Amino acid sequence: MRILRVTKRYYCILLVSALLVALILAAADCRSVPGQAPSAATYTGDNFTTWEDARLGIFIHWSHSSQQGVELSWPLVGGTSTMPYCQSMTVNQYQSSAATFNPNKWDPVALARLFKKAGAQYAVMITKHCDGYAMYDTRLSDFSVMHSPVGRDLVREYVEAVRSEGMGVGLYYTLADWHHPDYPAITEADKPYHYYTGAPLPSPEMWENFLDFMFGQVREILTNYGKIDEIWFDGQWEHRPADWKAQELAVMIRSLQPGIKINDRLPGQGDFDTPEKFLPAVPPTRPWETCMTMNDSWGYNRDDPYYKSSTELIQTLCEIAGRGGHLLLNVSPMGDGQLPPEQLQRLNDMAAWMTRNHDSITGTKPGLESWQFYGPSTQKGNTVYLHLLSKPYESVTVRSVHVNKVKSVRVLGSGTELRYTKRITLFDQIRKELTKFNDPVGDMVITVPASEIEPHTTVIAIDFENGL
């Protein structure tokens, strides 16, 4: 009986002692190793390495109609309910600006530098939209920049500019062509537009003529400009995959450009999905790229002033990166080739933010599970990046990580080290006392002073030893 009483007493003393130690450890501050802020003076963007690592791209929607300040293509079919600020025009009125298109303030070199500073590693530009107007030197049609006052291959200028900045090159090409006579061309009799689920085919002879034209133009854009990293199709909804000869087209594309990425709008042949204008609640099971407008329009639209804020765009990028996707952010050059002031402002805001925080976006993969941290997070190597989309009251909590493997906790943008406390279970504390176990999984509570909150989104970097 005496032995039993001593054993119980010893166990109680041990238990209370372990509890006190655990409480002390939980309340103790841990100060991280001092960090180093990124240099704003030297950052000019990250070069394109692989499509998989490039979290941000720039989409360039542009055509002759931009000098009229109207949406691309859709006004000529009477507008569409999917674009609330899209105008309705006659076909002739819409296409009339092809005769006067002369963007004398187009500066692709300056734009490419801005895109890269904003964090983009690749870009995708319109070569031909549904209006049929080619923004490049095509030998298969007179309806192009070469027969407008501009008289230059704008796609070539774009390709050379973004490539010289070390960015990846993407091209957009729509399958539908509302100008080509064998497609056939849209007329006033086709309005209101009602071909969302399919359009009637022309005669077999006309359709074969059109397919020869379409294949020929795709061949042109994939052979005239060197290595192309991505081709972005659209307009597929008007006909069936077999009508487009989608498989045959994909074979030709991959033979001309091995390793190219094809989007899902070449039916049945794509490498990645393209959710449009929204962030999917559940990420697609294969690679994906959200294409997003800054306002509600793709082309320059003088009637659409409803822009998303810089904060919303930056936080959207953080959320997409945290889910392993890509953001293809749209810009809309005006008729003279310049970007609207609202778009320049947002790109400059993104550049300022990326100067301090690009490590949390470029080349990352998804970080913690949603229950471990309430916000998007990314990971690169042994560092996890927490993106604070709202201002914390006092602290943020990270759950279920190897707390003793934490080397440092810092604000990424400033390099400021942050205080944090560890919380582990009583059982793990007892295991440490009895067996020298020292790799518990627990929670971190990170103190975030109000003085460390940055514009748009604050990023906290947690450096671990040998992973999480």
N, C-alpha and C positions, 0 to 999 in steps of 0.2 A: 504493500500500500504506500509506504514511504517513497519507494522508487517511482511509483506511478505519479504521486503528487509532485515530485521534483521534475519529472519529465513534462508534466502539464505546465508547471511554473516556467520552465525553460522555454517551452514552445510559446507561451504567452508573451514572455519578455522579448523573444526573437520576433514575434509577429508585430508587437507594438513598435519595436525598434525599426523594423523594416518599413512600417507605415510612416513613422516620423521622417525617416530618410527620404522616402518617396515624396512626401509632402514638401520637404525642403527642396528636393531636386525640382519638383514641379514649379515651385515659386521662384527658383533661382533664375536670374537672367543669364542668357548665353549671348555673348557678343561675337559677331562674325568677324572673319578676317577682313581687313579693309579692302574695298574694291577700287577699281579705277574707271572713271567715267569715259565713255567713248569720245573721241576727238571730233567735234563738229567741223573743225577746219579741214580735216582730211577726208571725211567720208563723202564719196561721190556716187555710191551705189555698189551693188554686188553684181558681178558678172554672171551670165547664164552658164550653168554647168550641165544640169539635166532638167528635163521638164518636170520630173518628179519633185525636185528640190525647189522649184520656182513657185512660191506661194502667190505672187502678184503679177498679173499681166495687164496691159493696157489695150483696150478695144477702140479702134478708130473708125467711127461711122461718118462717112463723108461721100458726097456726090455733087453733081452740078446743082441740084435743087437746094443745096445749103445756102446759095446766094439769095434765094427767095425766103430763107428763114423758115422752111417747112420741114416736116418729118420726111425721112427717106421713103420713097416708093409708095407708101400707103395712101397719100393724098390722091394719087392718080386713079385709085380704085374706089374713091369716095370715102376714105377714112376707115377706121376700125374701132370698135368699142373697147378693144384691149389697150388702146392708147388714148387716154382721155383728152389730150390736147392736140390730137392729129387733125389736120385740116382736110377739107374735101375740095378737090379741084378737078377741072376737066383734064383729060389726058394731054391735050395740046398745051394747056396752060402750064402744067407741071413740067413737061419735057422741053418747053421753050427755052429754059435757061441753059440748056446744053450749048446753045449757039453763042452764049456770052460768058461762059465759065472761064475765069482768068484769076486764080488766087495768087495775086502778086505779093502777098505777105506771108506766104507759106514758107516756114523755116524748119524743115524736118530735123536739122542738126540740133538746134536749140531745144526743140520739143523732145528729142530722144534723150538729151542730157537731163531735162526735167523729169521725164518718165523714170529714168534710172535713179535719180536722186530721191524720187518719191517711193522707191523700193521695188519698182518693177524690174523683172529680169527678162521679160519677153513682151512682145506686142503683136497684135493681130490687126491688119488693116483691110478694109473693103477693097477688093479688086473689081467686083461687080455686084451690085445689089439687084433687087427684083425689077428695078426700072430699066435694067439692061445696059446701063451706061458703064463702059469700061474705064477704070481709072489708070489704065496702063496701055502700053503700045501693043494692041492686038492686031494681028494681020487678018483676022476673020470677020471684022466688022468696021464700018465707018463711024459707028456710034461710040466715040471714045474721046479721051482727052486730046488725042493727036489731031482731032478734027474740030476742036474748040480753040478759042484764042490762046489758051494756056500752051498748047502744042508740045507738052513734055510728058514723059512717063513718070507720073507721081508715085507709082508703086516702087519703081526703081529708086527714086530719091529716098523714099521711106526705108526701103531695105538697106541701102547703103548707110543711112544715118544710124539706124538702130544696131546694125551689125558693127559699125565702127565704135559704138559704145560698149560692145561686149554683150549685147542683149540677144536673146533668141528671136527668130523671125517667124511670124505666123501670117497666113493669108486667109481671107474670107472670100468665099465664092458661093453664090446662091444658085441652086439648081433651076428654080423657076425663073423665067425671063418674060416679063410682061411687055417687052418691046419687040422681040424677035417674031417675024411674020409666020414662021413655021411652028411656033409654040402652041397657039398663035398669040399675037399681041392683044392686050386688053383694049376694049372699046367701051364707049359709053353704054352700049347695050348690055354689058356685063355687070353693070351696077344695079343695086348695091352688091358689093362683093359677097359671094356665097359659096366659095370654094374651099372652106376650111377643112372639109372632110373629103375633098377630091374634086378635080376638074375634069371635064370631058377631054378625051384625047382627040387630036386632029386625025387626018387620014394617015394610014401607015407610012406613006411616002413622005409626008410632011414631018412626021415624028422621027423617022430615020434621019432626015436632013437636020432636024434640030439636035438629035443626039450626036451626030457627027460634029456639029458646031460646038456643043457643050464639051464633049471629050477633047476637042481641039483646043478650046480655051483653057481647060484644066491642064492639058499638056503644056501649053505656053507658060502658064504661071509657075509650073513646077520645073521648067527647064531654063527659064530666062534669068533666074536670080540666084543661082548657087543653092546652097543647102537651105532647105525650108524645114523648120522644126514642127510646125503645126499647120494643118489645113482645117478650116472651120466652114462646114457646109450649112445651108439653110434652105428654106423653101420646099422642103421635101414633102410637105403635107398634101400637095396638090396631086400627086400620083403615087402609084405603088412601087415598092422596091424593084420589082421585075421590070416595070416600065422604064425606070431610070437606068436599068442595067447596073445596079449598085455594086454587085459583086465584081463584075468586069471592070468597073471604074476603079474600085479599090485595088484590084490586082495591078492595074496600070500605075496607080499612084505609088504603090509600094515598090514597084520596079524602078520608077523614076527617082524616088526619094526614100531609100531604105532607112528605117528607123523613125519616119515621120509619125506624128500623132494625128489621128483622124477622129473628129468628134462624132457623136451618136446620130447626127442628122443626115449622115449618109446611111440610110436604113440598113440595119443588120451588120454593119461593117466597122462601127466605131470602136475606139479604144477607151473613150471616157464619156461620161454623162454630162449634160449641160442644163441643170436647173436654171430657169430664166427669172431674173429679178427677185429671187428669194433664196433664203437659206433653209435647206431642208431640215426638218426636225430630227430625222434619222438619216445620217449620211448614207449615200448609195454604197452598194457592196463593192463597186469597182471605182477606179479613179474618177474624179468629178471636178468640174469647173463651173462655178456660178458666174454667169454674165450679169452685170449690174449697171444700171444707168445712174448718173448723178442726180438727174431730176426724173421725169417720167417719160423722156423721149430719147431715142437713139441718135437721130440726126440733130443738127442745130435747129432749134425750134423757138422762134422769138415769142411764141404764145405760151411757153412753159417756163415760168420763173420758179417753180416749186422744187428747189434743190434740197437734197439731203445735207445735213450739216457735216462739217469735217469730222466732228466727233462720231457721228453715226457711221460714216464711211470707214474710219479707222477701227472702230469697234467691230464692224462687220468683218473687216480683214482679220482681226484677232480671233473672232469666233470661227471663221472658215479655216484659218490655220490650225486652231485647236481641234478641229474635226478632220484634219488631214486633207482638206480640199484646196482649190485654187480660186482666187478671185480675179475675174477678168473685168476690170473697171473701165467703163465706157467714157470716151471723150468725143466731142462733136465739133470739129473745126467749122468756122463760119465760111462764108463764101470767099473771103479774102485769104483763107488759110490759117488765120489766127484762132486760138481757142477763146471762147467767151471768158470774160473776167471772172465769173463765178467758178468756172472750172480751173482756171489758173490759181485762184486763191486756195481751192481745196487741194490741188496737187502740191502747192507750196507748203500748206499745213501738214500734209502727209510727209513731205520731205523733211520738215523740221522734226517731226515725231520719229521718223525712221532713222534719222541721224543718230538719235540717242537709243533707239530700241530695235534696230534691224536684226540684231542677233536673236531676238525672240520670235522672229518670223521666217527669215530666209533659211532654207535648208533644215527646217525643223520637222518633227513628227508630232502627233498628238501626245499630250502629256498625261496628266492624272485623270482618273475616272471622275465623272460628274459629282459623285458623292464624296470624293476626297477633297475637292475644292469647288466652291460655288462660283464658278466663272470659267472662261476658257483658259487652258494652259497648254504649253508646248514643251518639247524636250529636244535638246541637241547635246549629244554626248552625255556627260554626267551632270548637266545643268537642266533644271526645270524652271520654266518661266510662267509666273502667275500674272494674268492680265486682269487688273482691277477695273471693271466697267462702271463701278460706282464708288463713291467715297466711303471708306470704312468708318464706323463710329470710333473705334479705337484700335482694333486689331483684325487680322484675318487668320483663319485656322486652316491648317493642312492636316488631313487625317491619314492615318495608317501608312506611315513611311518609316524607314529605318532611321530613327532620330539621331542615333549616335554616329551615323555616317555623314551627317551634315557638316560641311567644312565652312560654309559662309552663307550669309543671307544679306542681300543688298538690293538697293533700288538700282535697276539697270541703267536708267538714264543719267543718274548723278554719280553713281558709285558709292553712295552713302550706305554704310553698314547699318543694319537694323538689329534691335534686340529681339530675342525670342525665348520662349520657355518650352520645355519638353513635358509631355504628359505620357506616362507609361502605366501599365497595369500593376497592381500590387503583386500579382503573381510573378511578373517579370522581374520586379525588384527583389523579391525573395529568391528567385532563381539566381540573380546576380550575386546575392550574399552567400548562397550555399554552394553554387557551382561555377562562379566566376563568369556566368553567361553575360555577354555585353553587347548583344545585337537585337535589342527589343524593337518591335514595331509599335509606334505610338503616334501621338498628335504633336504638332507644332503650333504655337500661338505666337504670331509675329506682330509686334507693335509697329504701327505705321503712323508716325506723327503727321499732323495736318500740314506741316511745312514741307513734307516730302511728296505731297500729292501733285502730280504733273498734269498739264493740259491734256484733254481727250482721254487718255488711258495711262495709268501708272503700271509699270511692269516691275515685279519683284523676281530676282534671280536667286535660286537656291542651288548651291553647288554641293554635290554629293561625292563621296569617295566610292569609286567602283559601282556606279549606278544607284538606283533607288533601293 
